[in-house]
Amino acid sequence: MRRIRKLGEQESDDPLQGVANFFDIGIVFALGFLLSLIAYIGIPEIMQRDDVTFVKNPGTREMEIIQKKGKKMERYRVTRESLSGDGVRLGTAYRLKTGEVLYVPEE
């Protein structure tokens, strides 16, 4: 005798059928997390703008300045070396108690 299936009745003996839905939900959750992380870091701004400057670890010995001009990226590191050379005096720089540097140009 042939059994007639009713509307809404499922005929499956696979015990892992419900796990597939959890996998789909996990993929959607991971993709959402990845997109929010990219937006938080600001990667779209780096890719779209032509000229960007970042200061990494400001005020520490490991401070780096990263500049992007067009498609060229340059990386500068802070050193304790003092430089000298010939030229003219351009002004004076003062460090305030707050850590800010104030530059006063010569007239």
Phi and psi restraints in degrees (value plus and minus 20) as a CYANA .aco file:
   2 ARG   PHI    -107.5   -67.5
   2 ARG   PSI     112.9   152.9
   3 ARG   PHI    -110.4   -70.4
   3 ARG   PSI     117.1   157.1
   4 ILE   PHI    -116.8   -76.8
   4 ILE   PSI     107.4   147.4
   5 ARG   PHI    -105.4   -65.4
   5 ARG   PSI     113.8   153.8
   6 LYS   PHI    -106.0   -66.0
   6 LYS   PSI     140.8   180.8
   7 LEU   PHI     -85.0   -45.0
   7 LEU   PSI     108.2   148.2
   8 GLY   PHI      70.6   110.6
   8 GLY   PSI     -28.9    11.1
   9 GLU   PHI    -107.1   -67.1
   9 GLU   PSI     110.5   150.5
  10 GLN   PHI    -122.1   -82.1
  10 GLN   PSI     122.0   162.0
  11 GLU   PHI    -141.0  -101.0
  11 GLU   PSI      65.6   105.6
  12 SER   PHI    -164.2  -124.2
  12 SER   PSI     118.2   158.2
  13 ASP   PHI    -126.8   -86.8
  13 ASP   PSI     -11.5    28.5
  14 ASP   PHI    -101.3   -61.3
  14 ASP   PSI      94.9   134.9
  15 PRO   PHI     -94.5   -54.5
  15 PRO   PSI     -35.3     4.7
  16 LEU   PHI    -116.4   -76.4
  16 LEU   PSI     -10.0    30.0
  17 GLN   PHI     -84.3   -44.3
  17 GLN   PSI     -57.4   -17.4
  18 GLY   PHI     -93.3   -53.3
  18 GLY   PSI     -42.7    -2.7
  19 VAL   PHI     -90.2   -50.2
  19 VAL   PSI     -48.6    -8.6
  20 ALA   PHI     -81.3   -41.3
  20 ALA   PSI     -55.6   -15.6
  21 ASN   PHI     -87.0   -47.0
  21 ASN   PSI     -57.6   -17.6
  22 PHE   PHI     -85.5   -45.5
  22 PHE   PSI     -56.2   -16.2
  23 PHE   PHI     -83.6   -43.6
  23 PHE   PSI     -63.6   -23.6
  24 ASP   PHI     -82.4   -42.4
  24 ASP   PSI     -62.6   -22.6
  25 ILE   PHI     -84.7   -44.7
  25 ILE   PSI     -58.6   -18.6
  26 GLY   PHI     -83.6   -43.6
  26 GLY   PSI     -60.1   -20.1
  27 ILE   PHI     -84.8   -44.8
  27 ILE   PSI     -64.5   -24.5
  28 VAL   PHI     -83.2   -43.2
  28 VAL   PSI     -63.1   -23.1
  29 PHE   PHI     -83.1   -43.1
  29 PHE   PSI     -64.1   -24.1
  30 ALA   PHI     -84.3   -44.3
  30 ALA   PSI     -59.7   -19.7
  31 LEU   PHI     -85.5   -45.5
  31 LEU   PSI     -62.4   -22.4
  32 GLY   PHI     -82.4   -42.4
  32 GLY   PSI     -61.1   -21.1
  33 PHE   PHI     -83.4   -43.4
  33 PHE   PSI     -62.8   -22.8
  34 LEU   PHI     -82.7   -42.7
  34 LEU   PSI     -64.3   -24.3
  35 LEU   PHI     -85.2   -45.2
  35 LEU   PSI     -60.3   -20.3
  36 SER   PHI     -88.1   -48.1
  36 SER   PSI     -54.5   -14.5
  37 LEU   PHI     -85.9   -45.9
  37 LEU   PSI     -62.6   -22.6
  38 ILE   PHI     -83.9   -43.9
  38 ILE   PSI     -61.8   -21.8
  39 ALA   PHI     -86.9   -46.9
  39 ALA   PSI     -56.1   -16.1
  40 TYR   PHI     -88.9   -48.9
  40 TYR   PSI     -61.5   -21.5
  41 ILE   PHI     -89.7   -49.7
  41 ILE   PSI     -51.9   -11.9
  42 GLY   PHI      75.3   115.3
  42 GLY   PSI       3.1    43.1
  43 ILE   PHI     -82.0   -42.0
  43 ILE   PSI     -57.3   -17.3
  44 PRO   PHI     -80.2   -40.2
  44 PRO   PSI     -53.9   -13.9
  45 GLU   PHI     -87.0   -47.0
  45 GLU   PSI     -57.6   -17.6
  46 ILE   PHI     -85.1   -45.1
  46 ILE   PSI     -60.8   -20.8
  47 MET   PHI     -92.8   -52.8
  47 MET   PSI     -50.2   -10.2
  48 GLN   PHI    -108.8   -68.8
  48 GLN   PSI     -55.9   -15.9
  49 ARG   PHI    -101.0   -61.0
  49 ARG   PSI     131.0   171.0
  50 ASP   PHI    -106.2   -66.2
  50 ASP   PSI     -59.9   -19.9
  51 ASP   PHI    -141.9  -101.9
  51 ASP   PSI      98.0   138.0
  52 VAL   PHI    -159.3  -119.3
  52 VAL   PSI     121.2   161.2
  53 THR   PHI    -148.2  -108.2
  53 THR   PSI     109.2   149.2
  54 PHE   PHI    -139.3   -99.3
  54 PHE   PSI     124.4   164.4
  55 VAL   PHI    -134.8   -94.8
  55 VAL   PSI      98.6   138.6
  56 LYS   PHI    -123.1   -83.1
  56 LYS   PSI     111.6   151.6
  57 ASN   PHI      34.8    74.8
  57 ASN   PSI      39.3    79.3
  58 PRO   PHI     -85.7   -45.7
  58 PRO   PSI     119.8   159.8
  59 GLY   PHI      60.7   100.7
  59 GLY   PSI     -14.5    25.5
  60 THR   PHI    -133.5   -93.5
  60 THR   PSI     153.1   193.1
  61 ARG   PHI     -90.7   -50.7
  61 ARG   PSI     -41.4    -1.4
  62 GLU   PHI    -113.3   -73.3
  62 GLU   PSI      -2.3    37.7
  63 MET   PHI     -83.0   -43.0
  63 MET   PSI     117.1   157.1
  64 GLU   PHI    -152.2  -112.2
  64 GLU   PSI     126.0   166.0
  65 ILE   PHI    -135.1   -95.1
  65 ILE   PSI     103.5   143.5
  66 ILE   PHI    -134.4   -94.4
  66 ILE   PSI     100.8   140.8
  67 GLN   PHI    -137.1   -97.1
  67 GLN   PSI     115.9   155.9
  68 LYS   PHI    -139.4   -99.4
  68 LYS   PSI      99.0   139.0
  69 LYS   PHI    -141.4  -101.4
  69 LYS   PSI      87.0   127.0
  70 GLY   PHI      47.6    87.6
  70 GLY   PSI    -139.7   -99.7
  71 LYS   PHI    -122.5   -82.5
  71 LYS   PSI     -18.8    21.2
  72 LYS   PHI    -119.7   -79.7
  72 LYS   PSI     109.8   149.8
  73 MET   PHI    -135.6   -95.6
  73 MET   PSI     114.1   154.1
  74 GLU   PHI    -143.9  -103.9
  74 GLU   PSI     129.2   169.2
  75 ARG   PHI    -148.0  -108.0
  75 ARG   PSI     106.3   146.3
  76 TYR   PHI    -138.1   -98.1
  76 TYR   PSI     117.6   157.6
  77 ARG   PHI    -135.5   -95.5
  77 ARG   PSI     127.3   167.3
  78 VAL   PHI    -101.6   -61.6
  78 VAL   PSI     114.8   154.8
  79 THR   PHI    -145.8  -105.8
  79 THR   PSI     144.8   184.8
  80 ARG   PHI    -112.5   -72.5
  80 ARG   PSI     -17.9    22.1
  81 GLU   PHI     -88.2   -48.2
  81 GLU   PSI     119.3   159.3
  82 SER   PHI    -118.9   -78.9
  82 SER   PSI     118.2   158.2
  83 LEU   PHI    -130.0   -90.0
  83 LEU   PSI     133.3   173.3
  84 SER   PHI    -162.3  -122.3
  84 SER   PSI     144.5   184.5
  85 GLY   PHI     159.4   199.4
  85 GLY   PSI     156.8   196.8
  86 ASP   PHI    -110.3   -70.3
  86 ASP   PSI     125.9   165.9
  87 GLY   PHI     142.9   182.9
  87 GLY   PSI    -185.4  -145.4
  88 VAL   PHI    -132.6   -92.6
  88 VAL   PSI     134.4   174.4
  89 ARG   PHI     -96.6   -56.6
  89 ARG   PSI     107.8   147.8
  90 LEU   PHI    -117.3   -77.3
  90 LEU   PSI     -44.1    -4.1
  91 GLY   PHI     143.9   183.9
  91 GLY   PSI    -187.9  -147.9
  92 THR   PHI    -147.0  -107.0
  92 THR   PSI     120.3   160.3
  93 ALA   PHI    -132.1   -92.1
  93 ALA   PSI     113.8   153.8
  94 TYR   PHI    -139.9   -99.9
  94 TYR   PSI     116.4   156.4
  95 ARG   PHI    -117.6   -77.6
  95 ARG   PSI     103.2   143.2
  96 LEU   PHI    -102.5   -62.5
  96 LEU   PSI     147.9   187.9
  97 LYS   PHI     -83.5   -43.5
  97 LYS   PSI     -45.3    -5.3
  98 THR   PHI     -97.8   -57.8
  98 THR   PSI     -29.0    11.0
  99 GLY   PHI      79.2   119.2
  99 GLY   PSI     -27.8    12.2
 100 GLU   PHI     -95.8   -55.8
 100 GLU   PSI     132.4   172.4
 101 VAL   PHI    -131.1   -91.1
 101 VAL   PSI     107.7   147.7
 102 LEU   PHI    -129.9   -89.9
 102 LEU   PSI     106.0   146.0
 103 TYR   PHI    -127.0   -87.0
 103 TYR   PSI     108.0   148.0
 104 VAL   PHI    -137.0   -97.0
 104 VAL   PSI      91.1   131.1
 105 PRO   PHI     -92.1   -52.1
 105 PRO   PSI     132.3   172.3
 106 GLU   PHI     -95.7   -55.7
 106 GLU   PSI     132.2   172.2
